[in-house]
């Protein structure tokens, strides 16, 4: 009986030993790869049995204490090793329980660990991190498997003003590589602003879009400088640090997204809440906040945002000001583009035969391209608006006409040429409580060159 039991143990040990050459071991960062001394650094470590493996049932031991199954060594770019974490050696003196793991072909097992339990992470610098897996746990003359990749780790130095400086390109690239979704982008931006980590808070802001609609910043560079210095009054919802956040809703499409949240504040002991809607897009391959709006109680859908109770000339003024600063999201709240779309050459002959769903998709495609800047300049509405003034207004309870004279300067071989054109805007107002004026169509005529 003793000999038989010994034989079974030896066979099991041999199976584990033979698995060493077959198990695939990988490490990667769980959420990000830029840190500061003392930060928790979480890694996702994975053991897998490849589909093309010769072993149908891969077997190894996994200790309840991960320190007994995994190891890490880290060296600076000059080859200097990083010391182990305090208490690391002592924690290995008492062997604990373990489990026998079986993985069939194509299966894998992943766990998350905190690197601080292995290494002393208090010294800033740039390092190379190598992971080791011990299929038979740590011990004398026990083999290990090295991870299939080596990770770069940057520990940024802690300085009093590090959040006031523009992030260098390596840090920006590393943070952007995390590929956060729109909700996570909004959450991290608000929390970084709360913690006075101003350069991190500005990372996912589309400064060009935000500066265009800001009355307090004349360029992206000016806006970024004021944000890094702690002046966030130009962006709704960021004037004060949030105390808590509540997610309400989100819509995410291929290139556009909107996120709605409720934010709580407590500046100077005064508690209040605000609902915010964030508009995001991803022109550079990652999500960026291009607009933030503070909502009132009546703001239940995008159509209802903006100025309320405007008369027809005020609507035209808001519309043309938005067009001139490139704020198409605001412009489309006053301009119904249905007339423009159905008269495009692509749809002129088939619009009446298209379904309501096809109409909506055509409108959404044009609207999204216009807002995200992907529409050709010649296809944009009101593209020639330059120096304009309202010359005549007439309206009833539900219909209106506003005529605008527009001057445009053209450079010719004979010198500057001023073109005078006339825009006639037709507006409609639904005969319902709370109905708002909107431009249903407009016509253009050149009066003088």
VOGU-3710 file (C-alpha; in Angstrom, 3 decimals, decimal comma):
1> xxxxxxxxxx> 0,000/0,000/0,000  2,832/2,412/0,903  4,630/1,656/-2,337  1,419/2,202/-4,329  0,747/5,556/-2,619  4,344/6,659/-3,233  4,017/5,749/-6,898  0,814/7,847/-7,261  2,511/10,862/-5,671  5,524/10,516/-7,958
11> xxxxxxxxxx> 3,298/10,276/-11,031  1,350/13,393/-9,984  4,574/15,289/-9,299  5,947/14,216/-12,667  2,778/15,466/-14,376  3,167/18,851/-12,748  6,857/18,979/-13,584  6,209/18,150/-17,247  3,575/20,903/-17,393  6,195/23,567/-16,761
21> xxxxxxxxxx> 7,280/23,614/-20,366  3,704/23,825/-21,623  1,917/26,376/-19,437  1,770/29,862/-20,907  2,239/32,638/-18,339  1,498/36,310/-18,999  1,295/39,519/-16,986  -0,269/42,894/-17,789  -1,470/45,980/-15,981  -4,999/45,697/-14,680
31> xxxxxxxxxx> -5,980/49,320/-15,304  -3,061/51,659/-16,119  0,734/51,817/-16,355  1,838/55,193/-14,932  2,174/55,476/-11,150  3,672/57,474/-8,315  5,741/56,087/-5,410  3,507/54,389/-2,879  0,641/53,755/-5,340  -1,042/50,367/-5,497
41> xxxxxxxxxx> -0,057/48,675/-8,758  -2,462/45,931/-9,748  -1,468/43,297/-12,283  -3,557/40,697/-14,048  -1,631/37,422/-14,277  -2,822/34,573/-16,488  -1,905/30,908/-16,782  -3,220/29,162/-19,881  -3,076/25,874/-21,722  -2,706/26,766/-25,425
51> xxxxxxxxxx> -5,023/25,173/-27,952  -1,989/23,761/-29,808  -0,511/22,260/-26,621  0,543/18,597/-26,518  -0,984/18,253/-23,025  -4,748/17,777/-22,955  -4,936/18,269/-19,173  -2,433/20,802/-17,832  -1,835/20,437/-14,092  -0,057/22,762/-11,637
61> xxxxxxxxxx> -0,211/23,913/-8,022  -1,586/27,304/-6,982  -0,893/28,487/-3,433  -3,511/30,336/-1,382  -0,748/32,854/-0,710  0,171/34,221/-4,193  3,690/35,038/-2,955  4,439/31,299/-2,992  3,339/30,848/-6,628  4,568/34,016/-8,285
71> xxxxxxxxxx> 7,687/36,124/-8,259  8,765/39,431/-9,754  12,080/41,097/-10,249  12,437/44,643/-11,362  15,491/46,500/-12,609  16,154/50,107/-13,477  17,304/51,014/-16,979  20,882/50,870/-15,640  20,342/47,310/-14,355  19,966/48,129/-10,651
81> xxxxxxxxxx> 17,498/45,728/-8,975  14,603/46,974/-6,871  14,530/45,578/-3,302  11,711/43,327/-2,090  8,769/44,702/-0,134  9,085/44,959/3,618  8,140/41,629/5,197  8,281/39,760/1,885  10,911/37,224/2,991  9,209/36,582/6,339
91> xxxxxxxxxx> 5,886/35,888/4,611  7,488/32,945/2,745  8,709/31,177/5,871  5,350/29,606/6,695  4,104/27,425/3,880  0,342/27,549/3,415  -2,329/25,542/1,640  -2,522/25,123/-2,095  -4,860/23,840/-4,772  -4,258/21,526/-7,722
101> xxxxxxxxxx> -5,370/23,247/-10,919  -6,354/21,436/-14,113  -6,654/23,291/-17,429  -7,913/21,646/-20,590  -6,714/22,839/-23,983  -7,844/26,401/-24,621  -8,613/27,131/-20,958  -6,975/29,816/-18,833  -6,993/31,068/-15,248  -6,449/34,731/-14,296
111> xxxxxxxxxx> -6,044/36,456/-10,953  -5,280/40,042/-9,909  -2,420/40,839/-7,545  -0,909/43,962/-5,978  2,760/44,355/-6,914  3,414/46,212/-3,643  3,295/42,853/-1,849  6,421/41,737/-3,753  8,505/44,871/-4,324  9,461/48,102/-2,597
121> xxxxxxxxxx> 7,880/50,734/-4,869  8,998/53,896/-3,099  11,758/55,049/-5,467  10,773/57,044/-8,587  12,326/56,023/-11,877  11,854/53,886/-14,977  11,966/50,118/-14,599  11,563/46,813/-16,436  9,342/44,269/-14,703  9,676/40,523/-15,232
131> xxxxxxxxxx> 7,208/37,989/-13,837  7,851/34,401/-12,750  5,427/31,532/-12,146  6,282/28,515/-9,980  4,051/25,574/-11,056  5,258/23,559/-8,009  5,422/26,660/-5,752  8,596/28,185/-4,381  11,335/25,960/-2,989  14,866/24,770/-3,492
141> xxxxxxxxxx> 15,671/23,431/-6,937  12,170/24,308/-8,160  11,857/25,543/-11,705  9,965/28,637/-12,781  8,348/29,967/-15,955  9,052/33,512/-17,098  6,181/35,664/-18,340  5,913/35,962/-22,097  6,444/39,739/-21,944  8,359/42,274/-19,869
151> xxxxxxxxxx> 6,449/45,345/-18,629  7,727/48,894/-18,547  6,974/50,616/-15,251  7,345/54,356/-14,627  7,190/55,714/-11,084  6,787/59,471/-11,428  8,487/61,668/-8,826  6,225/63,323/-6,261  6,599/67,090/-6,437  4,383/69,771/-5,033
161> xxxxxxxxxx> 3,579/71,247/-8,432  3,396/68,138/-10,578  -0,333/68,638/-11,206  0,251/72,162/-12,537  2,552/71,118/-15,376  1,522/69,884/-18,782  1,836/66,101/-19,011  4,797/64,995/-21,088  4,133/62,925/-24,176  5,142/59,590/-22,609
171> xxxxxxxxxx> 2,778/60,029/-19,679  -0,067/61,181/-21,927  0,446/58,224/-24,248  0,545/55,752/-21,375  -2,653/57,105/-19,842  -4,519/57,223/-23,144  -3,556/53,602/-23,900  -5,893/52,508/-21,111  -8,756/52,970/-23,614  -11,360/54,077/-21,066
181> xxxxxxxxxx> -15,050/54,109/-21,992  -17,008/57,413/-21,949  -18,479/56,879/-18,466  -15,033/56,149/-17,012  -13,622/59,223/-18,786  -16,236/61,474/-17,153  -15,730/59,886/-13,728  -11,934/60,153/-13,830  -12,023/63,747/-15,094  -14,317/64,924/-12,294
191> xxxxxxxxxx> -12,370/63,009/-9,642  -9,017/64,336/-10,878  -10,440/67,868/-10,726  -11,655/67,133/-7,187  -8,194/65,964/-6,126  -6,537/69,034/-7,703  -4,747/66,807/-10,220  -5,357/69,448/-12,853  -3,194/68,109/-15,685  -4,782/64,668/-15,336
201> xxxxxxxxxx> -8,248/66,241/-15,281  -7,497/68,091/-18,519  -6,156/64,979/-20,279  -9,480/63,885/-21,776  -10,795/67,365/-22,600  -11,027/68,410/-26,249  -9,527/71,829/-25,557  -10,057/73,062/-29,106  -13,808/72,375/-29,005  -14,194/73,718/-25,465
211> xxxxxxxxxx> -12,256/76,910/-26,207  -14,453/77,638/-29,242  -17,610/77,739/-27,112  -16,008/79,454/-24,122  -16,389/83,172/-23,550  -13,338/83,197/-21,251  -10,668/81,430/-23,371  -9,522/82,603/-26,791  -7,427/79,535/-27,661  -6,812/75,919/-26,578
221> xxxxxxxxxx> -3,442/76,953/-25,127  -5,009/79,686/-22,995  -7,687/77,299/-21,745  -5,167/74,568/-20,857  -2,976/77,040/-18,977  -5,892/78,313/-16,878  -7,073/74,751/-16,119  -3,609/73,616/-15,030  -3,467/76,642/-12,709  -6,731/75,568/-11,092
231> xxxxxxxxxx> -9,172/77,932/-12,821  -12,042/75,699/-13,974  -14,815/78,290/-14,047  -15,010/78,090/-17,850  -16,508/74,565/-17,791  -19,963/73,967/-16,228  -19,899/71,575/-13,279  -16,157/71,963/-12,695  -16,197/75,279/-10,861  -16,152/73,396/-7,555
241> xxxxxxxxxx> -14,826/69,986/-6,524  -17,429/67,195/-6,503  -18,076/65,244/-3,301  -19,960/62,375/-4,946  -21,240/61,260/-8,353  -24,310/59,349/-9,480  -24,533/57,898/-12,971  -27,909/58,512/-14,652  -27,645/57,452/-18,301  -25,359/57,138/-21,305
251> xxxxxxxxxx> -25,610/56,765/-25,066  -22,537/55,474/-26,895  -22,166/55,221/-30,664  -19,150/54,647/-32,915  -17,865/58,229/-32,852  -20,189/60,083/-30,469  -21,336/59,566/-26,885  -23,248/61,414/-24,191  -23,141/60,763/-20,452  -25,524/62,204/-17,878
261> xxxxxxxxxx> -24,619/62,293/-14,195  -25,721/63,922/-10,963  -22,881/65,640/-9,088  -22,936/66,717/-5,439  -20,892/69,676/-4,167  -20,116/71,178/-0,779  -18,011/74,350/-1,238  -17,568/76,435/1,883  -20,062/74,220/3,743  -22,907/74,834/1,263
271> xxxxxxxxxx> -24,326/71,581/-0,140  -26,046/71,421/-3,539  -26,426/69,122/-6,555  -26,308/69,606/-10,319  -27,154/67,388/-13,239  -24,566/67,482/-16,013  -24,527/66,139/-19,530  -21,157/65,404/-21,144  -20,747/65,132/-24,910  -17,764/63,066/-26,070
281> xxxxxxxxxx> -16,212/62,048/-29,379  -13,115/60,107/-30,410  -11,431/61,866/-33,356  -7,939/60,800/-32,223  -8,753/57,200/-31,321  -9,763/57,814/-27,707  -12,772/59,449/-26,073  -12,578/63,183/-25,321  -15,067/65,532/-23,663  -15,971/68,225/-26,179
291> xxxxxxxxxx> -18,879/69,886/-24,356  -20,372/69,994/-20,845  -23,810/71,345/-19,989  -25,476/71,985/-16,662  -29,112/70,964/-16,952  -32,202/72,486/-15,424  -35,231/70,531/-14,229  -36,950/70,967/-17,611  -33,991/69,720/-19,632  -35,144/66,159/-20,303
301> xxxxxxxxxx> -33,846/65,705/-23,852  -31,284/67,309/-26,161  -33,905/69,306/-28,071  -34,838/71,295/-24,959  -31,352/72,579/-24,105  -30,144/76,095/-24,688  -31,951/79,390/-24,399  -35,707/79,200/-23,779  -38,600/81,486/-24,790  -36,632/83,140/-27,594
311> xxxxxxxxxx> -38,453/85,159/-30,241  -37,587/84,656/-33,957  -34,808/87,294/-34,261  -33,224/85,996/-31,048  -33,308/82,457/-32,453  -31,522/83,624/-35,621  -28,947/85,489/-33,537  -28,218/82,390/-31,415  -28,095/80,215/-34,540  -25,659/82,385/-36,512
321> xxxxxxxxxx> -23,405/83,035/-33,513  -23,168/79,278/-32,962  -22,386/78,697/-36,662  -19,598/81,275/-36,626  -17,859/79,736/-33,626  -18,295/76,210/-35,023  -20,652/75,098/-32,257  -22,856/72,904/-34,429  -24,449/71,132/-31,526  -25,976/74,396/-30,364
331> xxxxxxxxxx> -26,762/75,510/-33,921  -28,792/72,371/-34,629  -31,070/73,153/-31,690  -32,364/76,099/-33,718  -32,049/74,639/-37,235  -34,150/71,774/-38,615  -31,897/70,077/-41,171  -34,646/67,867/-42,689  -35,155/70,306/-45,564  -31,429/70,381/-46,307
341> xxxxxxxxxx> -31,046/66,603/-46,341  -33,990/65,753/-48,557  -32,793/68,294/-51,145  -29,295/66,862/-51,343  -28,516/65,261/-54,681  -28,201/61,854/-53,015  -31,785/61,937/-51,734  -33,713/64,242/-54,103  -35,230/61,465/-56,204  -35,709/58,809/-53,547
351> xxxxxxxxxx> -36,581/60,679/-50,329  -40,332/60,225/-50,774  -39,871/56,453/-51,230  -37,688/56,035/-48,130  -39,115/54,776/-44,851  -39,272/56,854/-41,666  -36,381/54,806/-40,279  -34,263/55,521/-43,347  -35,077/59,228/-43,024  -33,927/59,199/-39,414
361> xxxxxxxxxx> -30,694/57,363/-40,229  -29,869/59,867/-42,986  -30,503/62,781/-40,608  -28,452/61,180/-37,820  -25,547/60,470/-40,173  -25,437/64,077/-41,387  -25,867/65,475/-37,863  -23,092/63,294/-36,405  -20,661/64,144/-39,215  -21,398/67,855/-38,825
371> xxxxxxxxxx> -20,953/67,890/-35,048  -17,807/65,724/-35,058  -16,112/67,757/-37,810  -16,165/64,938/-40,387  -18,367/66,793/-42,895  -16,746/68,449/-45,899  -16,710/72,248/-45,723  -18,820/72,673/-48,858  -21,551/70,458/-47,369  -21,980/72,510/-44,191
381> xxxxxxxxxx> -25,055/74,752/-43,864  -24,655/78,530/-43,684  -20,952/78,163/-44,509  -20,689/81,685/-45,979  -22,035/83,547/-42,938  -19,510/86,260/-42,085  -20,528/89,846/-41,266  -24,303/89,788/-40,898  -27,213/91,851/-39,622  -30,969/91,328/-39,352
391> xxxxxxxxxx> -32,843/93,688/-41,706  -36,470/92,601/-41,490  -38,664/90,502/-39,173  -42,297/89,432/-39,347  -44,118/86,723/-37,450  -47,437/85,433/-36,160  -48,111/83,016/-33,323  -46,732/80,006/-35,240  -44,891/81,256/-38,353  -42,063/83,748/-38,843
401> xxxxxxxxxx> -39,744/85,211/-41,441  -36,373/86,796/-40,647  -34,212/88,368/-43,374  -30,463/88,684/-42,803  -28,004/90,695/-44,892  -24,585/89,066/-45,020  -21,273/90,539/-46,266  -18,437/88,274/-47,363  -14,964/89,401/-48,463  -13,331/87,600/-51,379
411> xxxxxxxxxx> -9,742/88,056/-52,528  -9,471/88,420/-56,313  -6,715/89,322/-58,781  -8,077/92,866/-58,821  -8,143/93,104/-55,040  -10,767/92,541/-52,315  -14,336/91,992/-53,468  -17,300/92,350/-51,098  -20,278/90,088/-51,802  -23,638/91,100/-50,335
421> xxxxxxxxxx> -26,143/88,265/-49,968  -29,569/87,962/-48,388  -30,716/85,045/-46,272  -34,429/84,520/-45,729  -35,097/82,275/-42,740  -38,499/80,599/-42,317  -39,355/79,622/-38,745  -42,144/77,519/-37,242  -43,385/77,223/-33,674  -45,536/74,240/-32,587
431> xxxxxxxxxx> -48,919/75,349/-31,274  -48,415/73,496/-27,996  -47,496/74,647/-24,484  -43,750/75,236/-24,336  -43,357/75,174/-28,125  -40,161/76,813/-29,380  -39,219/78,582/-32,586  -37,026/76,645/-35,010  -35,742/77,392/-38,516  -37,516/75,048/-40,933
441> xxxxxxxxx> -35,694/76,258/-44,073  -33,723/79,161/-45,480  -33,085/80,625/-48,947  -30,092/82,595/-50,191  -29,874/85,261/-52,878  -26,834/87,307/-53,945  -27,805/90,976/-54,057  -24,583/92,758/-54,960  -20,928/92,077/-55,723
//
